[in-house]
Amino acid sequence: MYKFLIIHLLICLIFYVYMHIKNTSKEELLYRLLVVLFIPCFGIVYFLIIYILDKKNYKSDKALSDYEDYIKSTLENTHFKMSNFNKQKDLVPISEAFILNSNKVKRELLINLVKDNPMKHISILEKALENDDTEVSHYAASAITEIKNYFIENIQKEAVRYEKDKNNIEILISYLNILKQYIDSGFLEGHNLNKYKQLYSEKLGELLLINKSDAEYFVKKIDCDIELENFNSAKKYCTVFYDNHKNNEKPYIMFMKIYYLLNDHINFKKTLKKLMESNIKFSSDTLNTVRFWIAGEGNEY
């Protein structure tokens, strides 16, 4: 009994010295010392467990904080430059690895995804939100939040730049590119998606007022208006497109697309006939389209 008491008092003394070295406040020191003194064994075990848990939480919180800072730094440096690569080739192995590996490996994968280019891995980041490991889901949520913030901040910056110099085509195209990336990101839906499509269509229209030489932007404008179901605007820009690019097959194809969606059989067939009678050299895609519609299946339309 005396041996146990001596050992217990020795433990209390060591505990006191340790807490004193850590510069613990007098109130906290007295409270902890009394718990250890009057609850032999269990008192010191209790504070030992708290110490271990605090250490673990500190490391976890620090890791999450460091990761969030890393994401911000990476997003600022990459500027989401799109790489010319086969997405399926890269995404499939990453998706499989993310499903099959341990949570530790998943965390490393997420860090590598952000380091590479988070823009091209948004679908994987969204799936990671549902992961049962809280750190994995938190990493993904942090990355997605920073990507969204990047879009919003840069859209605002480009809008301000454009308002200051509306005749600068390069600035307007830069504005259009960031809008298109946000629309295609998958983050927007419902009213917000429609709002940004309306803005994108509006800015495309402004570009075409000062530059009608690039057929690509006519196609984008018409496609966007079709998605918004603004067929009157789509037909209007098809007409402008045709007037400025009479030797291009695309105005015909866009007209046919509109008439097909509107079930306007008569104008569809007129446009197809006009295209076939033109002297335009068809691309392989247009040639296949024409062949399809003049074949038996196409004639049933």
C-alpha positions as CSV (number, residue, x, y, z in Angstrom):
1,M,0.0,0.0,0.0
2,Y,2.8,2.4,1.0
3,K,4.7,1.5,-2.2
4,F,1.6,2.4,-4.3
5,L,1.2,5.7,-2.4
6,I,4.9,6.6,-2.9
7,I,4.7,5.7,-6.7
8,H,1.4,7.7,-7.0
9,L,3.0,10.8,-5.3
10,L,6.0,10.5,-7.5
11,I,3.8,10.5,-10.6
12,C,2.0,13.5,-9.3
13,L,5.3,15.3,-8.8
14,I,6.5,14.5,-12.3
15,F,3.1,15.6,-13.7
16,Y,3.4,18.9,-11.7
17,V,6.9,19.5,-13.0
18,Y,5.9,18.8,-16.6
19,M,2.9,21.1,-16.4
20,H,5.0,23.8,-14.8
21,I,7.6,23.6,-17.6
22,K,4.8,24.0,-20.2
23,N,3.9,27.3,-18.4
24,T,0.4,26.1,-17.6
25,S,-1.8,28.7,-15.8
26,K,-2.1,28.4,-12.0
27,E,-5.8,27.6,-12.2
28,E,-5.3,24.9,-14.9
29,L,-2.3,23.5,-13.0
30,L,-4.2,23.3,-9.7
31,Y,-7.2,21.7,-11.4
32,R,-5.2,19.0,-13.2
33,L,-3.0,18.3,-10.2
34,L,-6.1,17.7,-8.0
35,V,-7.6,15.3,-10.6
36,V,-4.4,13.3,-10.8
37,L,-3.9,13.4,-7.0
38,F,-7.4,12.3,-6.0
39,I,-8.1,9.9,-8.9
40,P,-5.1,7.6,-8.9
41,C,-4.2,6.0,-12.2
42,F,-7.3,7.1,-14.0
43,G,-6.5,10.8,-13.6
44,I,-3.2,10.6,-15.3
45,V,-4.6,8.2,-18.0
46,Y,-7.4,10.7,-18.6
47,F,-5.0,13.6,-19.3
48,L,-2.8,11.3,-21.4
49,I,-5.7,10.4,-23.7
50,I,-6.6,14.1,-24.1
51,Y,-3.0,14.9,-24.9
52,I,-2.9,12.2,-27.6
53,L,-6.2,13.3,-29.2
54,D,-5.1,17.0,-29.2
55,K,-1.9,16.1,-31.0
56,K,-3.8,14.1,-33.6
57,N,-6.4,16.8,-34.2
58,Y,-3.7,19.4,-34.5
59,K,-1.8,17.5,-37.1
60,S,-5.1,16.8,-39.0
61,D,-6.2,20.5,-38.9
62,K,-2.7,21.6,-39.9
63,A,-2.7,19.2,-42.9
64,L,-6.1,20.5,-44.0
65,S,-5.1,24.1,-43.6
66,D,-1.8,23.5,-45.5
67,Y,-3.8,21.7,-48.2
68,E,-6.2,24.6,-48.6
69,D,-3.3,27.1,-48.9
70,Y,-1.7,24.7,-51.5
71,I,-4.9,24.7,-53.5
72,K,-5.1,28.5,-53.6
73,S,-1.4,28.8,-54.6
74,T,-1.8,26.1,-57.4
75,L,-5.0,27.7,-58.8
76,E,-3.3,31.1,-58.9
77,N,-0.3,29.7,-60.8
78,T,-2.0,27.4,-63.3
79,H,-4.7,29.8,-64.6
80,F,-6.5,26.7,-65.9
81,K,-4.6,26.3,-69.1
82,M,-6.3,23.5,-71.0
83,S,-3.9,20.8,-72.2
84,N,-4.3,19.0,-75.5
85,F,-4.6,15.5,-74.4
86,N,-6.9,12.5,-74.5
87,K,-9.2,13.0,-71.5
88,Q,-10.5,9.4,-71.5
89,K,-6.9,8.0,-71.5
90,D,-6.1,10.0,-68.3
91,L,-9.4,10.0,-66.5
92,V,-10.2,6.3,-66.5
93,P,-7.1,5.2,-64.7
94,I,-7.4,8.0,-62.2
95,S,-11.0,7.1,-61.5
96,E,-10.2,3.4,-61.0
97,A,-7.3,4.3,-58.7
98,F,-9.5,6.6,-56.7
99,I,-12.1,3.8,-56.2
100,L,-9.7,0.9,-55.4
101,N,-7.0,2.5,-53.2
102,S,-6.8,3.4,-49.5
103,N,-7.8,6.8,-48.1
104,K,-4.1,7.8,-47.8
105,V,-3.5,7.1,-51.5
106,K,-6.8,9.0,-52.3
107,R,-5.5,12.0,-50.5
108,E,-2.2,11.9,-52.5
109,L,-4.2,11.5,-55.7
110,L,-6.3,14.6,-54.9
111,I,-3.2,16.6,-54.2
112,N,-1.7,15.5,-57.5
113,L,-4.9,16.3,-59.4
114,V,-4.8,19.9,-58.1
115,K,-1.1,20.2,-58.8
116,D,-1.7,18.9,-62.4
117,N,-4.8,21.0,-63.3
118,P,-8.0,20.8,-61.2
119,M,-10.1,22.0,-64.1
120,K,-9.9,18.8,-66.1
121,H,-10.7,16.6,-63.0
122,I,-13.8,18.4,-61.7
123,S,-15.9,15.3,-62.0
124,I,-13.5,13.3,-59.9
125,L,-13.4,16.0,-57.3
126,E,-17.2,16.0,-57.1
127,K,-17.2,12.3,-56.6
128,A,-14.6,12.7,-53.8
129,L,-17.1,14.8,-51.9
130,E,-19.1,11.7,-51.2
131,N,-16.1,9.7,-49.9
132,D,-16.5,8.2,-46.4
133,D,-13.1,9.6,-45.3
134,T,-13.6,13.1,-43.9
135,E,-10.2,14.3,-45.0
136,V,-10.7,13.1,-48.5
137,S,-14.1,14.8,-48.8
138,H,-12.7,18.0,-47.2
139,Y,-9.8,18.1,-49.6
140,A,-12.2,17.8,-52.5
141,A,-14.6,20.5,-51.1
142,S,-11.7,22.9,-50.6
143,A,-10.5,22.4,-54.2
144,I,-14.0,22.9,-55.6
145,T,-14.6,26.0,-53.5
146,E,-11.4,27.5,-54.8
147,I,-12.2,26.7,-58.4
148,K,-15.6,28.4,-58.1
149,N,-14.0,31.4,-56.4
150,Y,-11.5,31.5,-59.3
151,F,-14.2,31.6,-61.9
152,I,-16.2,34.3,-60.1
153,E,-13.2,36.5,-59.4
154,N,-11.9,36.2,-63.0
155,I,-15.2,36.7,-64.6
156,Q,-15.6,40.0,-62.6
157,K,-12.0,41.0,-63.6
158,E,-12.7,40.4,-67.3
159,A,-16.0,42.2,-67.1
160,V,-14.3,45.3,-65.7
161,R,-11.5,45.1,-68.3
162,Y,-14.1,44.9,-71.1
163,E,-16.2,47.8,-69.8
164,K,-13.1,50.0,-69.9
165,D,-12.2,49.0,-73.5
166,K,-15.2,47.6,-75.4
167,N,-13.5,47.8,-78.8
168,N,-10.6,45.5,-77.8
169,I,-11.4,42.2,-79.4
170,E,-8.7,40.3,-77.4
171,I,-10.2,41.4,-74.1
172,L,-13.7,40.4,-75.2
173,I,-12.5,37.0,-76.4
174,S,-10.7,36.5,-73.0
175,Y,-14.0,37.4,-71.3
176,L,-15.9,34.9,-73.5
177,N,-13.4,32.1,-72.8
178,I,-13.8,32.4,-69.0
179,L,-17.5,32.5,-69.3
180,K,-17.6,29.4,-71.5
181,Q,-15.3,27.5,-69.1
182,Y,-17.6,28.3,-66.2
183,I,-20.7,27.3,-68.2
184,D,-19.0,24.0,-69.2
185,S,-17.6,23.3,-65.7
186,G,-20.8,21.5,-64.4
187,F,-21.0,23.8,-61.3
188,L,-24.0,25.8,-62.7
189,E,-27.5,24.6,-63.0
190,G,-31.0,25.9,-63.3
191,H,-31.4,29.7,-63.1
192,N,-27.7,30.4,-62.6
193,L,-26.8,28.3,-65.6
194,N,-29.4,30.1,-67.7
195,K,-28.1,33.5,-66.5
196,Y,-24.5,32.9,-67.5
197,K,-25.7,31.5,-70.9
198,Q,-27.6,34.7,-71.5
199,L,-24.6,36.7,-70.6
200,Y,-22.4,34.6,-72.9
201,S,-24.9,34.9,-75.8
202,E,-25.0,38.7,-75.2
203,K,-21.2,39.1,-75.4
204,L,-21.0,36.9,-78.4
205,G,-23.4,39.2,-80.1
206,E,-21.3,42.2,-79.2
207,L,-18.2,40.5,-80.6
208,L,-20.0,39.8,-83.9
209,L,-21.0,43.4,-84.2
210,I,-17.3,44.4,-84.5
211,N,-15.9,41.2,-86.0
212,K,-17.8,39.1,-88.5
213,S,-14.8,37.4,-90.1
214,D,-14.6,34.4,-87.7
215,A,-17.1,31.7,-88.4
216,E,-16.4,30.0,-85.2
217,Y,-18.1,32.7,-83.1
218,F,-21.2,32.6,-85.3
219,V,-21.5,28.9,-84.6
220,K,-21.1,29.5,-80.9
221,K,-23.6,32.3,-80.8
222,I,-26.2,30.3,-82.7
223,D,-25.7,27.1,-80.6
224,C,-26.0,29.2,-77.4
225,D,-29.3,30.8,-78.6
226,I,-30.6,27.3,-79.5
227,E,-29.8,26.1,-76.0
228,L,-31.7,29.1,-74.6
229,E,-34.5,28.2,-77.0
230,N,-34.2,31.7,-78.5
231,F,-34.8,30.5,-82.1
232,N,-35.6,34.0,-83.5
233,S,-32.2,35.2,-82.5
234,A,-30.6,32.0,-83.8
235,K,-32.3,32.5,-87.2
236,K,-31.3,36.1,-87.3
237,Y,-27.6,35.3,-86.7
238,C,-27.8,32.5,-89.2
239,T,-28.8,35.0,-91.8
240,V,-26.0,37.4,-90.8
241,F,-23.6,34.4,-90.9
242,Y,-24.7,33.4,-94.4
243,D,-24.4,37.0,-95.7
244,N,-20.8,37.2,-94.5
245,H,-19.7,33.6,-95.2
246,K,-21.5,32.6,-98.4
247,N,-18.8,30.1,-99.3
248,N,-18.9,28.4,-96.0
249,E,-21.0,25.3,-95.4
250,K,-21.6,26.1,-91.7
251,P,-24.5,28.7,-92.2
252,Y,-26.5,26.0,-94.1
253,I,-25.8,23.4,-91.4
254,M,-26.9,25.8,-88.6
255,F,-30.0,26.7,-90.5
256,M,-30.8,23.0,-90.9
257,K,-30.2,22.4,-87.2
258,I,-32.7,25.2,-86.3
259,Y,-35.4,24.0,-88.8
260,Y,-35.0,20.4,-87.6
261,L,-35.6,21.4,-84.0
262,L,-38.6,23.5,-85.0
263,N,-40.0,20.6,-87.1
264,D,-40.0,23.0,-90.1
265,H,-39.8,20.4,-92.8
266,I,-40.3,22.8,-95.7
267,N,-37.4,25.2,-94.9
268,F,-35.2,22.3,-93.8
269,K,-35.5,20.7,-97.3
270,K,-35.1,24.0,-99.0
271,T,-31.9,24.7,-97.1
272,L,-30.6,21.1,-97.8
273,K,-31.3,21.5,-101.5
274,K,-29.6,24.9,-101.6
275,L,-26.5,23.4,-99.9
276,M,-26.4,20.6,-102.4
277,E,-26.7,23.0,-105.4
278,S,-23.9,25.3,-104.1
279,N,-20.3,25.1,-105.2
280,I,-19.0,24.7,-101.7
281,K,-16.5,21.9,-101.1
282,F,-17.9,19.8,-98.3
283,S,-16.0,18.6,-95.2
284,S,-16.3,14.9,-94.4
285,D,-18.9,15.7,-91.7
286,T,-21.1,17.8,-93.9
287,L,-20.8,15.2,-96.7
288,N,-22.0,12.5,-94.3
289,T,-24.9,14.8,-93.2
290,V,-26.0,15.4,-96.8
291,R,-25.8,11.7,-97.6
292,F,-27.8,10.8,-94.6
293,W,-30.7,13.2,-95.5
294,I,-30.8,12.3,-99.2
295,A,-30.9,8.6,-98.4
296,G,-34.1,6.8,-97.7
297,E,-34.0,7.4,-93.9
298,G,-33.5,11.1,-94.4
299,N,-36.3,11.5,-97.0
300,E,-38.8,10.3,-94.4
301,Y,-38.2,13.5,-92.4
